[in-house]
Amino acid sequence: MASSNPDVTPAASKQFLPGSFPGELGMELVEIEDDSVTGRLQVDRRHLHPFGYVHGGVWVALADTVAAWGTLRNLPAGDNFTTAELKMNVFASGVEGDELIAVAQPLHRGSRTQVWEVRVTKADRLAANFICTQMVLPRQPA
């Protein structure tokens, strides 16, 4: 499948992330190709629940954001998307100072939906697995 949006790059993300939810959480787009996306989060105090571990919502937000970058990269020009369904399994805890690396790969890229799997690692060990369905929103006629 040819890339529909090759302008979705780590450099471009530095322009559109500030002030957004993933930007405010410190998520970074590290690498992106049509079939693979890598994101990173350096865990700090704002990512923790009151008892010192990475909040469940942060795991989901990181994985969903990385899947979103892949979806955006693979959309027809002018189309948009929204997450329609997601499932996350967390296998390890995270604490302040940890680096979480999320790698997304498409399982399905259709005209109405895309399905992405994201594997989140901590210290080269699988820490979480995420699968989401993205609903493609075709460009509205003017």
C-alpha positions as CSV (number, residue, x, y, z in Angstrom):
1,M,0.0,0.0,0.0
2,A,1.4,3.4,-1.0
3,S,1.6,6.0,1.7
4,S,-1.2,8.5,1.4
5,N,0.3,11.0,3.8
6,P,4.1,10.9,3.7
7,D,4.2,14.3,5.4
8,V,3.3,12.6,8.7
9,T,6.8,12.5,10.1
10,P,8.6,12.9,13.4
11,A,9.7,16.4,12.4
12,A,6.1,17.4,11.5
13,S,4.8,16.0,14.7
14,K,6.9,18.6,16.6
15,Q,4.7,21.3,15.1
16,F,1.3,19.7,15.8
17,L,1.8,18.0,19.2
18,P,2.3,21.1,21.4
19,G,-0.9,22.0,23.2
20,S,-2.6,18.7,22.3
21,F,-3.4,15.9,24.8
22,P,-0.5,13.6,23.7
23,G,1.9,16.6,23.5
24,E,1.0,17.7,27.0
25,L,1.7,14.2,28.2
26,G,5.2,14.2,26.6
27,M,4.6,11.6,23.9
28,E,7.0,11.6,21.0
29,L,6.8,10.2,17.5
30,V,10.2,8.6,17.0
31,E,9.9,6.8,13.7
32,I,7.1,6.3,11.1
33,E,6.8,4.2,8.0
34,D,3.6,3.0,6.3
35,D,3.7,-0.3,8.1
36,S,5.3,0.6,11.4
37,V,5.2,3.5,13.9
38,T,7.3,4.0,17.0
39,G,6.4,6.3,19.8
40,R,8.1,7.0,23.1
41,L,7.1,8.2,26.6
42,Q,9.5,9.1,29.3
43,V,7.5,8.5,32.5
44,D,7.4,11.3,35.0
45,R,5.2,12.3,37.9
46,R,2.3,13.5,35.8
47,H,1.9,9.9,34.4
48,L,1.4,8.2,37.8
49,H,-1.7,7.4,39.8
50,P,-1.5,8.5,43.5
51,F,0.3,5.3,44.6
52,G,3.3,5.8,42.2
53,Y,2.6,3.6,39.2
54,V,1.8,4.6,35.6
55,H,-2.0,5.3,35.4
56,G,-4.0,2.9,33.2
57,G,-5.2,5.8,31.1
58,V,-1.6,6.7,30.2
59,W,-0.9,3.2,28.9
60,V,-4.0,3.5,26.7
61,A,-3.3,7.1,25.6
62,L,0.3,6.2,24.5
63,A,-0.8,3.2,22.5
64,D,-3.9,4.9,21.0
65,T,-1.7,7.9,20.0
66,V,0.9,5.7,18.2
67,A,-1.9,3.9,16.4
68,A,-3.4,7.2,15.4
69,W,-0.2,8.4,13.8
70,G,-0.1,5.2,11.7
71,T,-3.8,5.6,10.8
72,L,-3.2,9.2,9.8
73,R,-0.2,8.2,7.7
74,N,-2.3,5.7,5.8
75,L,-5.5,7.8,5.2
76,P,-6.6,9.1,1.8
77,A,-5.9,12.8,1.5
78,G,-8.6,14.9,3.2
79,D,-10.1,12.0,5.2
80,N,-10.1,11.9,9.0
81,F,-10.7,9.1,11.6
82,T,-11.7,8.4,15.1
83,T,-11.1,5.4,17.4
84,A,-14.2,3.2,17.4
85,E,-13.0,0.3,19.6
86,L,-10.0,-0.5,21.8
87,K,-8.6,-3.2,24.0
88,M,-5.5,-3.0,26.2
89,N,-3.7,-5.6,28.3
90,V,-1.0,-4.4,30.7
91,F,1.5,-7.0,31.8
92,A,4.0,-4.8,33.9
93,S,3.9,-1.8,36.0
94,G,5.7,1.4,35.2
95,V,7.2,4.0,37.5
96,E,8.8,7.4,37.3
97,G,12.0,7.2,35.2
98,D,10.9,4.4,33.0
99,E,10.9,4.7,29.2
100,L,8.0,3.2,27.4
101,I,8.4,2.4,23.7
102,A,5.3,1.7,21.7
103,V,5.5,0.1,18.2
104,A,2.3,-0.1,16.1
105,Q,1.7,-2.2,13.0
106,P,-1.5,-2.4,10.9
107,L,-3.5,-5.6,11.0
108,H,-6.1,-4.2,8.5
109,R,-6.2,-1.0,6.4
110,G,-9.5,-0.8,4.6
111,S,-11.6,2.0,3.1
112,R,-13.9,2.3,6.2
113,T,-11.7,0.9,9.0
114,Q,-8.2,0.4,10.0
115,V,-7.1,-2.0,12.8
116,W,-3.8,-1.5,14.6
117,E,-1.8,-3.5,17.1
118,V,0.6,-1.7,19.5
119,R,3.2,-3.5,21.6
120,V,4.5,-1.4,24.4
121,T,7.9,-2.4,25.9
122,K,9.8,-1.3,29.0
123,A,13.5,-2.2,29.1
124,D,13.0,-4.4,26.0
125,R,10.3,-6.5,27.7
126,L,6.6,-6.6,26.6
127,A,4.7,-4.4,29.1
128,A,1.4,-4.0,27.3
129,N,-0.5,-5.0,24.2
130,F,-3.2,-2.8,22.5
131,I,-5.5,-3.3,19.6
132,C,-7.8,-0.7,18.2
133,T,-10.2,-0.2,15.4
134,Q,-10.1,3.2,13.7
135,M,-13.2,4.4,11.8
136,V,-12.3,6.3,8.6
137,L,-14.3,9.5,8.2
138,P,-14.4,10.4,4.5
139,R,-13.9,14.0,3.6
140,Q,-17.2,15.9,3.6
141,P,-18.1,17.6,0.4
142,A,-17.9,21.4,0.4
